[in-house]
Amino acid sequence: MRVLLVKTSSLGDVVHNLPVASDIHRVFPDARIDWVVEENFAEIPRLHPAVADVIPVAVRRWRKSPWSPATWREITAYRRAVTADFHDAVVDTQGLLKSALLARWAKARLCGHAADSAREPLAARFYQRRYSVDKRLHAVTRNRLLAAMALDYSLDALPLDYGIAAPPLAAPWLPAGRYAVLLTATSRSDKEWPEAAWRSLGAALIDAGLSCVLPGGTPAERARAARLAAMLGRGAVAAPAMNLTELSRLLAGTALVVGVDTGLVHLAAALGRPTIALYCASAPALTGVLAGADAVNLGDKGRPPADGEVIRQARELLG
């Protein structure tokens, strides 16, 4: 069997789709699993040993210059890649018009959400087989259920398994000994946790014998990380710019991750690290971290967690 998974973005959504590859591999050990994903997140499915071929797309970039010859060359290259081999089934767990259009070019039975459960109901028109999945379920569960229905297997005996691992990062700037990663940056300002709360948490972690590492993606995020690290003193370091592979390795070696609503906090949980996700302007019920007892969601929409609550939870996870 050859299966093509379509989950293109964003980072958290791609992480949430990893258990689908694990499920398929457990049920069909000889199956070949390929994956269509946005180029910026292609490193994530490559971490999964059951994923054979990762086919990158650049829809976000293509939209900026839709009539550019370079864009059309890349689209042609994608069509060539996705039709190079026959697939028995394409499973589009994204449920968006863009993902359905990308999926329909493959030579395979196209499976996806029915209109009542797709994020964009129009996408369902492109699927040959459509399945209704309860929108009240967590995103990870929705992905797994859709694939199970499309490929005709049961989830009853299948554990939740993201299936990824990464070697710990070795870098000259990384503090020696145990460290915690504080993910302070997110896509929206209303999802941010107050800097005073980060300082309180960081000080408590340093007092417990951990160093604090603060990454940041954009220059503004790294400037904020540097400001917080300076406030915390010698026990904290602002990380340099890193790609997704390096960030995966940083997270893999940590004793604890605390982060706001961002894809990296889901990646940390998927890597099996003790993780606290902080919710200030969104609800965790449908898209919070989901990875067992060591992955904890705190706060809710309009109810950011207090620093004392986060510190207590961190001490509990650290033992």
Secondary structure as a PSIPRED ss2 file (coil, helix, strand):
# PSIPRED VFORMAT (PSIPRED V4.0)

   1 M C   1.000  0.000  0.000
   2 R E   0.000  0.000  1.000
   3 V E   0.000  0.000  1.000
   4 L E   0.000  0.000  1.000
   5 L E   0.000  0.000  1.000
   6 V E   0.000  0.000  1.000
   7 K C   1.000  0.000  0.000
   8 T C   1.000  0.000  0.000
   9 S C   1.000  0.000  0.000
  10 S C   1.000  0.000  0.000
  11 L H   0.000  1.000  0.000
  12 G H   0.000  1.000  0.000
  13 D H   0.000  1.000  0.000
  14 V H   0.000  1.000  0.000
  15 V H   0.000  1.000  0.000
  16 H H   0.000  1.000  0.000
  17 N H   0.000  1.000  0.000
  18 L H   0.000  1.000  0.000
  19 P H   0.000  1.000  0.000
  20 V H   0.000  1.000  0.000
  21 A H   0.000  1.000  0.000
  22 S H   0.000  1.000  0.000
  23 D H   0.000  1.000  0.000
  24 I H   0.000  1.000  0.000
  25 H H   0.000  1.000  0.000
  26 R H   0.000  1.000  0.000
  27 V H   0.000  1.000  0.000
  28 F C   1.000  0.000  0.000
  29 P C   1.000  0.000  0.000
  30 D C   1.000  0.000  0.000
  31 A C   1.000  0.000  0.000
  32 R E   0.000  0.000  1.000
  33 I E   0.000  0.000  1.000
  34 D E   0.000  0.000  1.000
  35 W E   0.000  0.000  1.000
  36 V E   0.000  0.000  1.000
  37 V E   0.000  0.000  1.000
  38 E E   0.000  0.000  1.000
  39 E H   0.000  1.000  0.000
  40 N H   0.000  1.000  0.000
  41 F H   0.000  1.000  0.000
  42 A C   1.000  0.000  0.000
  43 E H   0.000  1.000  0.000
  44 I H   0.000  1.000  0.000
  45 P H   0.000  1.000  0.000
  46 R H   0.000  1.000  0.000
  47 L C   1.000  0.000  0.000
  48 H C   1.000  0.000  0.000
  49 P C   1.000  0.000  0.000
  50 A C   1.000  0.000  0.000
  51 V E   0.000  0.000  1.000
  52 A E   0.000  0.000  1.000
  53 D E   0.000  0.000  1.000
  54 V E   0.000  0.000  1.000
  55 I E   0.000  0.000  1.000
  56 P E   0.000  0.000  1.000
  57 V E   0.000  0.000  1.000
  58 A C   1.000  0.000  0.000
  59 V H   0.000  1.000  0.000
  60 R H   0.000  1.000  0.000
  61 R H   0.000  1.000  0.000
  62 W H   0.000  1.000  0.000
  63 R H   0.000  1.000  0.000
  64 K H   0.000  1.000  0.000
  65 S C   1.000  0.000  0.000
  66 P C   1.000  0.000  0.000
  67 W C   1.000  0.000  0.000
  68 S C   1.000  0.000  0.000
  69 P H   0.000  1.000  0.000
  70 A H   0.000  1.000  0.000
  71 T H   0.000  1.000  0.000
  72 W H   0.000  1.000  0.000
  73 R H   0.000  1.000  0.000
  74 E H   0.000  1.000  0.000
  75 I H   0.000  1.000  0.000
  76 T H   0.000  1.000  0.000
  77 A H   0.000  1.000  0.000
  78 Y H   0.000  1.000  0.000
  79 R H   0.000  1.000  0.000
  80 R H   0.000  1.000  0.000
  81 A H   0.000  1.000  0.000
  82 V H   0.000  1.000  0.000
  83 T C   1.000  0.000  0.000
  84 A C   1.000  0.000  0.000
  85 D C   1.000  0.000  0.000
  86 F C   1.000  0.000  0.000
  87 H C   1.000  0.000  0.000
  88 D C   1.000  0.000  0.000
  89 A E   0.000  0.000  1.000
  90 V E   0.000  0.000  1.000
  91 V E   0.000  0.000  1.000
  92 D E   0.000  0.000  1.000
  93 T C   1.000  0.000  0.000
  94 Q C   1.000  0.000  0.000
  95 G C   1.000  0.000  0.000
  96 L C   1.000  0.000  0.000
  97 L H   0.000  1.000  0.000
  98 K H   0.000  1.000  0.000
  99 S H   0.000  1.000  0.000
 100 A H   0.000  1.000  0.000
 101 L H   0.000  1.000  0.000
 102 L H   0.000  1.000  0.000
 103 A H   0.000  1.000  0.000
 104 R C   1.000  0.000  0.000
 105 W C   1.000  0.000  0.000
 106 A C   1.000  0.000  0.000
 107 K C   1.000  0.000  0.000
 108 A C   1.000  0.000  0.000
 109 R E   0.000  0.000  1.000
 110 L E   0.000  0.000  1.000
 111 C E   0.000  0.000  1.000
 112 G E   0.000  0.000  1.000
 113 H E   0.000  0.000  1.000
 114 A C   1.000  0.000  0.000
 115 A C   1.000  0.000  0.000
 116 D C   1.000  0.000  0.000
 117 S C   1.000  0.000  0.000
 118 A C   1.000  0.000  0.000
 119 R C   1.000  0.000  0.000
 120 E C   1.000  0.000  0.000
 121 P H   0.000  1.000  0.000
 122 L H   0.000  1.000  0.000
 123 A H   0.000  1.000  0.000
 124 A H   0.000  1.000  0.000
 125 R H   0.000  1.000  0.000
 126 F H   0.000  1.000  0.000
 127 Y C   1.000  0.000  0.000
 128 Q C   1.000  0.000  0.000
 129 R E   0.000  0.000  1.000
 130 R E   0.000  0.000  1.000
 131 Y E   0.000  0.000  1.000
 132 S C   1.000  0.000  0.000
 133 V C   1.000  0.000  0.000
 134 D C   1.000  0.000  0.000
 135 K C   1.000  0.000  0.000
 136 R C   1.000  0.000  0.000
 137 L C   1.000  0.000  0.000
 138 H C   1.000  0.000  0.000
 139 A H   0.000  1.000  0.000
 140 V H   0.000  1.000  0.000
 141 T H   0.000  1.000  0.000
 142 R H   0.000  1.000  0.000
 143 N H   0.000  1.000  0.000
 144 R H   0.000  1.000  0.000
 145 L H   0.000  1.000  0.000
 146 L H   0.000  1.000  0.000
 147 A H   0.000  1.000  0.000
 148 A H   0.000  1.000  0.000
 149 M H   0.000  1.000  0.000
 150 A H   0.000  1.000  0.000
 151 L H   0.000  1.000  0.000
 152 D C   1.000  0.000  0.000
 153 Y C   1.000  0.000  0.000
 154 S C   1.000  0.000  0.000
 155 L C   1.000  0.000  0.000
 156 D C   1.000  0.000  0.000
 157 A C   1.000  0.000  0.000
 158 L C   1.000  0.000  0.000
 159 P C   1.000  0.000  0.000
 160 L C   1.000  0.000  0.000
 161 D C   1.000  0.000  0.000
 162 Y C   1.000  0.000  0.000
 163 G C   1.000  0.000  0.000
 164 I C   1.000  0.000  0.000
 165 A C   1.000  0.000  0.000
 166 A C   1.000  0.000  0.000
 167 P C   1.000  0.000  0.000
 168 P C   1.000  0.000  0.000
 169 L C   1.000  0.000  0.000
 170 A C   1.000  0.000  0.000
 171 A C   1.000  0.000  0.000
 172 P C   1.000  0.000  0.000
 173 W C   1.000  0.000  0.000
 174 L C   1.000  0.000  0.000
 175 P C   1.000  0.000  0.000
 176 A C   1.000  0.000  0.000
 177 G C   1.000  0.000  0.000
 178 R C   1.000  0.000  0.000
 179 Y E   0.000  0.000  1.000
 180 A E   0.000  0.000  1.000
 181 V E   0.000  0.000  1.000
 182 L E   0.000  0.000  1.000
 183 L E   0.000  0.000  1.000
 184 T C   1.000  0.000  0.000
 185 A C   1.000  0.000  0.000
 186 T C   1.000  0.000  0.000
 187 S C   1.000  0.000  0.000
 188 R C   1.000  0.000  0.000
 189 S H   0.000  1.000  0.000
 190 D H   0.000  1.000  0.000
 191 K H   0.000  1.000  0.000
 192 E C   1.000  0.000  0.000
 193 W C   1.000  0.000  0.000
 194 P C   1.000  0.000  0.000
 195 E H   0.000  1.000  0.000
 196 A H   0.000  1.000  0.000
 197 A H   0.000  1.000  0.000
 198 W H   0.000  1.000  0.000
 199 R H   0.000  1.000  0.000
 200 S H   0.000  1.000  0.000
 201 L H   0.000  1.000  0.000
 202 G H   0.000  1.000  0.000
 203 A H   0.000  1.000  0.000
 204 A H   0.000  1.000  0.000
 205 L H   0.000  1.000  0.000
 206 I H   0.000  1.000  0.000
 207 D H   0.000  1.000  0.000
 208 A C   1.000  0.000  0.000
 209 G C   1.000  0.000  0.000
 210 L C   1.000  0.000  0.000
 211 S E   0.000  0.000  1.000
 212 C E   0.000  0.000  1.000
 213 V E   0.000  0.000  1.000
 214 L E   0.000  0.000  1.000
 215 P C   1.000  0.000  0.000
 216 G C   1.000  0.000  0.000
 217 G C   1.000  0.000  0.000
 218 T C   1.000  0.000  0.000
 219 P H   0.000  1.000  0.000
 220 A H   0.000  1.000  0.000
 221 E H   0.000  1.000  0.000
 222 R H   0.000  1.000  0.000
 223 A H   0.000  1.000  0.000
 224 R H   0.000  1.000  0.000
 225 A H   0.000  1.000  0.000
 226 A H   0.000  1.000  0.000
 227 R H   0.000  1.000  0.000
 228 L H   0.000  1.000  0.000
 229 A H   0.000  1.000  0.000
 230 A H   0.000  1.000  0.000
 231 M H   0.000  1.000  0.000
 232 L H   0.000  1.000  0.000
 233 G H   0.000  1.000  0.000
 234 R H   0.000  1.000  0.000
 235 G H   0.000  1.000  0.000
 236 A E   0.000  0.000  1.000
 237 V E   0.000  0.000  1.000
 238 A E   0.000  0.000  1.000
 239 A C   1.000  0.000  0.000
 240 P C   1.000  0.000  0.000
 241 A C   1.000  0.000  0.000
 242 M C   1.000  0.000  0.000
 243 N C   1.000  0.000  0.000
 244 L H   0.000  1.000  0.000
 245 T H   0.000  1.000  0.000
 246 E H   0.000  1.000  0.000
 247 L H   0.000  1.000  0.000
 248 S H   0.000  1.000  0.000
 249 R H   0.000  1.000  0.000
 250 L H   0.000  1.000  0.000
 251 L H   0.000  1.000  0.000
 252 A H   0.000  1.000  0.000
 253 G C   1.000  0.000  0.000
 254 T C   1.000  0.000  0.000
 255 A C   1.000  0.000  0.000
 256 L E   0.000  0.000  1.000
 257 V E   0.000  0.000  1.000
 258 V E   0.000  0.000  1.000
 259 G E   0.000  0.000  1.000
 260 V E   0.000  0.000  1.000
 261 D C   1.000  0.000  0.000
 262 T C   1.000  0.000  0.000
 263 G H   0.000  1.000  0.000
 264 L H   0.000  1.000  0.000
 265 V H   0.000  1.000  0.000
 266 H H   0.000  1.000  0.000
 267 L H   0.000  1.000  0.000
 268 A H   0.000  1.000  0.000
 269 A H   0.000  1.000  0.000
 270 A H   0.000  1.000  0.000
 271 L C   1.000  0.000  0.000
 272 G C   1.000  0.000  0.000
 273 R C   1.000  0.000  0.000
 274 P C   1.000  0.000  0.000
 275 T E   0.000  0.000  1.000
 276 I E   0.000  0.000  1.000
 277 A E   0.000  0.000  1.000
 278 L E   0.000  0.000  1.000
 279 Y E   0.000  0.000  1.000
 280 C C   1.000  0.000  0.000
 281 A C   1.000  0.000  0.000
 282 S C   1.000  0.000  0.000
 283 A C   1.000  0.000  0.000
 284 P C   1.000  0.000  0.000
 285 A C   1.000  0.000  0.000
 286 L C   1.000  0.000  0.000
 287 T C   1.000  0.000  0.000
 288 G C   1.000  0.000  0.000
 289 V C   1.000  0.000  0.000
 290 L C   1.000  0.000  0.000
 291 A C   1.000  0.000  0.000
 292 G C   1.000  0.000  0.000
 293 A C   1.000  0.000  0.000
 294 D C   1.000  0.000  0.000
 295 A E   0.000  0.000  1.000
 296 V E   0.000  0.000  1.000
 297 N E   0.000  0.000  1.000
 298 L E   0.000  0.000  1.000
 299 G E   0.000  0.000  1.000
 300 D E   0.000  0.000  1.000
 301 K C   1.000  0.000  0.000
 302 G C   1.000  0.000  0.000
 303 R E   0.000  0.000  1.000
 304 P C   1.000  0.000  0.000
 305 P C   1.000  0.000  0.000
 306 A C   1.000  0.000  0.000
 307 D H   0.000  1.000  0.000
 308 G H   0.000  1.000  0.000
 309 E H   0.000  1.000  0.000
 310 V H   0.000  1.000  0.000
 311 I H   0.000  1.000  0.000
 312 R H   0.000  1.000  0.000
 313 Q H   0.000  1.000  0.000
 314 A H   0.000  1.000  0.000
 315 R H   0.000  1.000  0.000
 316 E H   0.000  1.000  0.000
 317 L H   0.000  1.000  0.000
 318 L H   0.000  1.000  0.000
 319 G C   1.000  0.000  0.000
